[in-house]
Amino acid sequence: MDAARRFLLEGRDDEREPERDAPPRLTLQALEKIRMSRSRERILSNLDEMYREAFDRAKASADQSQMAALDFAYRREQLYFEILLDIREAMERRG
């Protein structure tokens, strides 16, 4: 138990496996090393495609409430993604 506690609370030491074999950790330092590969256009296009398919299914079944719910959800998710993408771009410019 002590070894597990030290590993979780204190991190790695020299007796353990090399850093290159360490499991990825979601830390600010790790995030700064990651190059964001998806473009804004690609992300928003994927979102659009996903919702369009669901909307078309709801439209084919004439489910008006589902169509309205999907329309609202799409606009909300699009706004969330745009905010996150703005933050990502600001972080990339900073670094």
N, C-alpha and C positions, 0 to 999 in steps of 0.2 A: 504494500500500500504506500509506503514511503517513497518508493521509486516512482510510482504513478503520480503521486502528489507533486514531487519535484519536477517531473516531466511536464505536467499540466501548468503548474504555477510558476516555475522558474525557467522553463524552456530547456533547450538542449545543452549538454556539456560535451567536453572533448571525448569522453568515454563512449559516447553513443555514435550512431552512424553519421557519416559526413552530411553536411548541410545540403548538398546537392540531392541527397536521397530523402530529404525532409518532406513531409506532406505539405501541400500548399496551404497557406493560412491567409485568411482574408484580413490583411492588415493594410494600413495606409502605405507602408513601404512596398508591400507586394502589389497593391493597386497601381502605384506609381511606375512600376516596372512593366505593367501590361500595356501593350499597344492596342488601342481600340480599333478593331478591324472592320466593323460594320458601319457603313455610311448612314447618315441621317435618312437619305432617300430610301435606302434598302430597308431600314427598320420600319419606316412609316409605310412603305409598300407592302411589307409582310403583314403588318397590322391591317391594312386595307384589304388585302386578299383574304385574310382569315375571317374578318367580319363580313365581307361581301359574300363569301360562300355560305355562312350561317344565315345571312339576311335572305339570300336567294332560296334557301330551304324553307325559311319561315314564310316567304312570299308564295312559294309553290303550294304550301299547305293553307294559305290564306289566314295565317295566324297574326292578326293585327297587333295583339298585345306583345307578342314576341318580336315583331318587327319594330315596334316602338321602343321596347327594352333594348334591343340590339343597337338601334340608332343612338340612343342616349349613351349606352356603354361604349360605343365606338368613339363618340366625341369626347367622352371623359378620358378614355385610355389614350387617345391621341394627344390630349392636353398634357396628361401625365408624362408621356414619352417625350414630348417637346420640351418640357421642363427639365427632365433628366438629361436629355441630349444637350440642352443649353449648359447645364452644369458640367457635363463631360467636356464640352468644348472649352469652357472657361478653365477647367483643370488642365487640359492639354496645353492651352496657351500659357498658363502659369509656369508649366514645367519646361 
